[in-house]
Amino acid sequence: MPSAAFTTLGCKVNQYETQRILESFAEDGFEVVPFDQPADVYVINTCSVTSIAESKSRYTVRRALRNNPVAKVVVTGCAAQMSINQGEKLPGADVVVPNPDKLRTLEFVRKALPELFPQRAEASPPPGPSSKQAIRGEGEVRGRTRATLKIQDGCSVMCSYCSIPFTRPGMVSRPAEEVVAEAVRMAEMGYREIVLTGVLIGAYGPDSGSGGPNFEGLIDQLRDALRPFEPFRLRISSIEMRQVTPDLIARLREGDMLVPHLHIPLQAGSDRVLADMNRPYRQADYLRLCDELYRSVPNLNITTDIMVGFPTETEDDFAETVRVCEEVGYLKIHAFRFSPRHGTPADAMGDPISPLEKQRRSLALNEISNRTGRVRARQAMGKVLRVLVEGKPRPDGLLEGLSDEYLTVQFAGPPTLVRSFAHVRIEDERDGVLYGELASPESAARLRMAI
């Protein structure tokens, strides 16, 4: 039986797609092994959002060959697609699968590497437990608590710095019945949370091929289908601010399965830089939306992405970004540094801001994120939060999980709570992590309130 190992770089969409590829290999009879072990085939789902991500993709190919120098390396994802677009091939890769064909990776491998598929006298054995496990980050396997569900692909925003329209062309929404059926299967497998993901998730709907409901209508269908599995929760992975509609805010306010947490990319706080980035909003629009969300949705936390060092970003522009971060009070900021992406409009602008200055700005945003995140966490003091417990107990014996509001919570409790919900009364906060004690169901019902 040939063996295969899988790893993912980049976004939650990639993570979902890696899982689907993994399952196809397992169903075909491959033994799925961890990425740091010898394997016959290594499948690498790459990322090209920054030059660092591309470098990691190349490094991961080399890492696979160190694990087994005679292994076959298969690459797909955005960095692989960029290499195709540029008429190149990632060094060390035996098979390069275009992004639009990613879920057909097994077919590409069958055609290019027939020696891996000896004739079998019997049908392939059913997939083992590993095919039912999700992949996170660079191949880390996690337990059945949260699953990622891709509902849409492609982006039409055309930000001046972004290569995604070139690596994930077209706008496609999965049929609602297919999404709902997969969500139910995930719940039947024991997952208690589903993270809805896509490249431009708020664009889900009939205009991009689903032939059915819009994004809010899909959420309604998912809630109805998942009622038998309650308690259950749905989370939105990342959404553009222009797609946070009044209807979506109303569903967040209802608190019916959809959790009070949104990841809304800012990218820059300066109107001038936003225009140069070709972002379809301005600072006042973003601040107005955040204010409305905080007023309308109890408990809501907001996380974000911000780019530092865009070619036209001056010190004054960065000061505007800092001002927006302070005003919004994010739970978490993901700050990343600009790097030119081949073929994008920003590529022609050059890269005039020094790496040292980009690092300084990134560290400044990290400091703000740590501070505002602790402020958001402290608002939970004395309250009761619902926590989905993940993984086995920590070395210190405490259980850990995420609350509905995307807060990390640790508490003492029996191991039987792993992969289930617990209500925890919050008593302390240290470095952004909350600590508490189990609350009885009666106490939780009485004490749980908005944070």
N, C-alpha and C positions, 0 to 999 in steps of 0.2 A: 504494500500500500504506500503510495507516495505521500510525502508530508508537505504541508504548506504553512507559511507564517505570514501574518498580516500586520501592517502598521499604518497609522494615519497621521498626517501632518495637516494643521489648519483647522477649518471651521467644523461646526456640528453637521453641516450638510455632508462633508467628507466622512465624518464618523458614521453617519447613517449609511452612506454608500459602501463603505468598507464592510460594514456588517452584512449587507446584502451580498456582496461579493464572497465574503467568507462562507456564508450559508450555501451558496451555489457550489463552492468547492467541496464543502463537507458532504453535501447531498450526492456529489459525484464520487465519493469514496475516499477523498483525501483525508489524511490525519492532520488536524489543525494543532499546531504547536506554538508556544510563545515565540516572539520575534527574536529573542536573544539566544535561542537554541538552534542547533543545526537543522536545516530543512532542505528539501529538494527544490522548492520554489518559494521565493520571497515576493510578496505583492505589496507594493508601496504606493499609497494614495497620497500624492504630492500636493504642495501648495506653492503659489507664486505671488501671494499678496504683497510681499516685500522681498528685497534681495536677500535678507537673512533667511526667509522661508525657503527661497530657492537653494541657498547654500546648504540648508539642513536637508533638503531633498537629495542633493548630490552626496552629502555625507552619509545619509541613510543607505544609499546604494552601496557605498564602500563598507559600511558597517555590516550589511547583509553578507557581503562576500568574505568578510573576516570570519563570520560565523561558519560559513561553508564555502570555500573558494571555488568549488565545482558546481555550486547551486545555480539555478536559473533565476534571473531577477526580472520581474514584471513591474513596470511603472505605469501609472495612470494619474489622473488629477490635473490640476491647473499648471504645474510646472512642466509636466509631460506634454500638455497641450501647447504651452508656449514653445517648447522645443520643436514640436511639429510645425507650428506656425512659422518658425524661423528656419525650417529646413535642417534642423539639427537633431541629435539624439543624445539623451542623457548618458554620459560615459558609464559603462558597466552594465547598461540595461540590455537584456536580450529581447524583450517584447515591450513595445510602447503602445498603450491603448488610448485612443482619442477620448476626450472627456464625454462627448455625447454617447459613446459606446461603452462607458465604464461598467454598466451592469452586465455587459456581455463579455467581461474579461475572460471568463472560462472558455468561451468560444475562441477568442484570439489565442489563448494558450494552447488549446487543442490543435489549432491549425499550425501554429509556429513550432510547437514542441510535441509532436506526436509520440516521441519516445517515452513521454511521461504517462502515456495512457495505454498500457498493455491490454490486450483482449482479455476480458474476464469471462469465466464460464458461467458466473452467476451475476445477477443484478447487483448493483452497488449496494452496500449495506446502508441502513438508515443513518442519518447524521447523529453523531455523538453529542454529548452535552455541550461541547465547546461551540458547536454551531448555533447554540441558543444564547450564547453570551455576547454581550455588547463590547465594542472596542472603544477605548477612550485614549486620547493623546497618542503617544507612540506605542500603541499595542497593549496598553494596560487593560487587563480584563476586570470588569466590575460586576458586582452582584446584581440581581434583578430588583432594582428599586426604581431607577429612572431610565426611560427609553427615549431615544430620539426618533422622531417620525418626520420624514421629509414630505412636504405637500406640494412644493413648487420649485422650479428651477429657472435660471436666466434672470437678467437684469436689463432694464431699459433706461436707467437714470443717467448713465454715461458721465460719471464723475471724471474730471480731467486726469486724475492720477491713477485710475483703476484699470486693471487688465481683465477683470472678470467678464465684461462684454465680449472680449476676444477669446476667452478660454471656456466660457459657458454661453455660447450664442443662443438666441431665441428665448422666448418666454413660454413656458409650459406649466400648466397646473394639472396635477393628478386628478382623475375622476373622484368625486366625493365618496362614492360607494366603495372604491378601492381603498381610500384613506381610512374610512370608518371601519372597514373589515380588518385592516391591518392593526388599527388601534385596539379592536376587540381581541385579536390574537395576542397582542402584547399584554393586555390585561389578564387574559387566560393563562399566560406564562408566568404571571406573578408580579409584573411591574405595577407600581402604585402611582407613578407619575409619568406622563408623556410630555416631552418637550417638542413643540411644533416648530419645525425649521424649514427654511428655504432661503434662496438667495435674495429675493424681494418678496417676503412672505405676505405682506399686505396686498400684493397684486394678485393674490389667488382669486380665481373666479372665471366666469365664462369667457371673458375677453382674452384669456390666455389658455383656453383649451379645455377647461374642466367640464363645460357644458352644464354646470349645475349652479350651486349657490356661490355667493361671494364669501370672503373670509369669515365675516361674522356668522353667516349662515352655516358654514362648515363647523364652526365652534358649537353652534346649537345642535347640529346633528351628532357631533362627537359626545356632547354632554348627555344627550338622550340615550345613545348607544351604550355609554359607560355607566349608566345608573346602577345596573346590577352589581357593579364592582365597587361601589362606594364603601368606605371613603376612598376617594380618588382625586387626583388633581391634574390640571392641564396648565402648561407654562408656555409662553411665547418666547422663542429664543432671541430674536432681534427684529426690530421693526423700524422702518423709516418714519420720521415724525409726521409727514404728510399723510401717512396711512393709519395714524391713530385717530379714528373717526369717532363722532359722538356715539354711534352704535356700539363701537368697541368699548368706549369708556363706560357706557351703561352696563355692559356685560361684566366688566371688571368690578363695577360698583355693586352688582348683585352678589358677588362673592360665591357664585354657584359653580364650584369646581375650578373655575379659572382664577389663578392666584394673583395677588396684588403685587406684581413685579413686572417691570418692563425694561428691556435693554433698548435704548433709543440713541443711536449714534449722533454725536454732535459734530465731530471732526474738526471744527474750529469755531471760535467765538467771535471772530472778526467778520463783519459783513464783506469787507473787501476780499479777504481770503476765501470766504464761502463762495463769492462770485467767481473768483479765479478757479476754484475747485469745481465749479458748475454744480454746486449743491442747490436744490430747489427750495430754499427757505433762507430766512435771515435771522439774526440774533433775537429780535423781538418776537418773531413767530415761535421760536423754540422756547423762550422763557414763558411766553403766554401759555403754551401747551403744558409745560411742567407745572405751572401754577394751577391750571385747571385740574390736572390730574391729582395733585396733592389735596385740592379742595373737594374733589368729587369722590375720590376712592380712599376710604379709610385704610390705613396700614401700608399704603403703597410705597415701594422703594424703586428708585430709578438707577440703572447702571448705564455706562456709555463707553464709546470708543472716541478717542481724540488723536489726530495726527499732529505731530510736532515737526517743525523744520520744512514745511512746504516752501517751495522756492521763493514765493513772494511774501512769506510771513516775516514781518519786522518785529522788533521788540515790543512796539506798541500794539501790534496785532496779537502777539502772545499774551500781553497784559489783558486784552479783552477776553481771551479764552479763560484766563485765570479768574476774571470777574464773574463770568458765567458759571464756572465750576463752584465758586463760593456761593453764588446766589441759589443755584439748584440744590446744592448739598447732596451730591451723589453718594450712594452706598459704595460704589466702586467705579473707578476710572481705569479703563485699559488704554494706556498711552503707548503709541507706537511711532516710530520715526519714518519720515518720508524717505523713500528710495525710488529712483526713476524706474518706471516699468516700460519696457520696449514698446514703441508704437502708440503710446498714450500722448495726449496733448501736453501733459506736464513734463514728459520726457524732453521736449524741445526747450523747456525753461531752464534746463540744467539743474545743478544741485549745489547752489552757492553757499548754503549754510553748513558750517563745519560740523563734523561728527561730535566734537566736544560741546558745541552749543546745543545740538539736538539732545545730547545726553543731559545737559543741564536742565533744559526745558522738560524733558521726560521725568527727571527726578523731582522737579518742582511739582508736577502734576501728581506724581506718586505720593508726595508728602501731603498734598491736599486731599487725595483720595483716602489715605490712612486716617486723616483727621476727621473729615466729614463722614466717613464710614463709621467711625467710632461714635460720632454724635447720633447717627441714625440708629446704631445698635443700642445705645444707652436709652433710647426712647422706649425700649421694650422692658426696662427694669420694672419688676413688680407685676408684670402682665403674664398671661398664659398664652404660649404659642403652640401651634400644631407643628410637630417635627416629624419628618420622614427619616427614620433611622437607617443609615447606610453602613455596609461593611461589618466586619466583626468588631468586638470591643477593642478599644485602644489599649496600648501597653499599660496605662494607668488604670485600666478597668472601666473607664467612662465610655458611654455610648455617644456617638456623634451623628448629626444629621443636619439637614437644611429645613428651616421653617418655610411656611408658605411665602413669607416676605423675603426669602433668599438670605436669611441670616443663619450663620453657623452656630449651632447650639450643642453643648456637651452636658451630659448629666449621668448620674448613676442609675442603673436599671438592669433588669434581667436580660440576658442574651436573647431570650425569646422575642424581644421587641425588634430585633434586627429585621429590616425590610418590612417594617410596619409603622403605623403612625402612633405617636405618643404626644400627650399634652404635657408641657413642661412650664412650670412657674419660674420665671427668670429672676435670679437673685444677684448676679454679678456679671461684670464685663471686663475682659482683659485682652488688650490688643485686638479689639474687634470681634472676639469670640465671646459668646454668651454662655453662662453657666447657670444651671438651675436644678430643680428637683421635680420628680414626677408629681403630677396633679391627678387626683382621682377623677373619673368621668363626671361625677356630680360637681366637684370643685371646679373642674375645667369649664363646665357649662355655666357656672355661676360667675367665675372670675374672668373668663376670656373677654377681652375688650380691645378696642382699637388701640394701636400703638402710635 
